[in-house]
Amino acid sequence: MNSDLSTKRCESCEGIGSALKPEQVTNLLPQLSKGWQVLDDYKKIAKSFNFSNFYETMAFVNAIAWIANTENHHPDLEIGYNYCHVHFNTHALKGLSQNDFICAAKVDKLIV
């Protein structure tokens, strides 16, 4: 992963234009760690994270919540005892924006 996305800040989702085109998504995806997938016809990115126990899972989820609050850009999360599925998209655009990739890159930084 060779990206500076994690150092950027999200823009307000209101009035930022239109959703990214498939080729833009394809160009941004390699800037994230392995495992991120493009879903729903280039409208969402998602990744699954696995942990040893509930405590580690919830620590990860709380860190994501802090990122989401700080960036004012919120993922959908599916959480279980030892896993967290993270889905990003920009609801206001009904697709992906650079904000989704910025937040995904910040989530990547949580896993060392």
N, C-alpha and C positions, 0 to 999 in steps of 0.2 A: 504494500500500500504506500503510494507516494503522493500524498495529498496535503494541501493546506486547508481543506474544507473545515477541519475541526477548529481552526483559528478564526473562522468567519462567524458572523452573527446573522440571525434570521431577519428578514424584512417582514413588515406587516403583510399578512396574506391578502388583505383587502386592497384591491387595485394594483396588484403586481403584474398584471398582464394575463397571459394565458398559460395553460399547462405546457410543460416541456414536450417537445416532439420526440418520437421514438429514438431518433439518432442522437439527440441531446442526452437522453437517458442512457443510451449505450455508451456515450463518451464519459459520462460521470460515474457509471457503475464501477469501473476498474479503480477508482479512487477510494473505494471502500474496501474493507477486509473481505476475504473470501467468505462465501456463504450467503451473501445478500442476493435475493432473487427479485426479478421484475415479474409482477403479477397483474392480472386483470387488464390485459391489453395496454401495458405501459402506464397504468394509472396508480400503481402501488409498488412499493419495495418492502420486502419482508426478510427476516432472518430469525432462526431459532437458536436459543442459547440454552445449554444444559449445565446443571450445577450438581454438587454432591448432596445438598440437603436444602431444606426449606429456608433456613437462615440465610444461606448464600443467595438463594433466589430472591428473597425479599430485600436483601441489601442492594442487589442489582436493580430491582424494581424501584426502590426508593431513590437510587442515584439517577435513574431515567426520569423519575418524577421531578427531581431537582433540575435536570437539563431542560425538560419540557417547560417547566415554570419559568426558568431563566430566559429561554428563547421564545416563549409564548407560541410554541408549536408542539402539538400534542399527538403522540402515537396512539394506536390501539394496541392494547396488550392482552395476551392470553397467558395466564399464570397457573402453574400447578406446583406440586411439591418440589420438583427439581428441574423445572424448565420455565422459560419465558419466551413466547413468540412475540416479536415486535413487528408492527406494520406501520409504515409511514405513508401518508398521502396528504395532499393539500385539499381539504374539503371544499374550500371556497372556489377552487379551480376545477374540482372534480377530476383531478389528476395529480401529477407530480410537479413540484417546483424545486428550485435549488435548496429551499429550506429543508426539504425532506432529506437531501443528501448531507447537508450541514449537520443536522441532528443525528443521522445515522453514523456519520464520522465521529461525532462526540460520543455516541454509545460505544462505538468500536474502541475508543480510548479507555473505557471502563474495564475492558478485558486485557490483562497484561500477560 
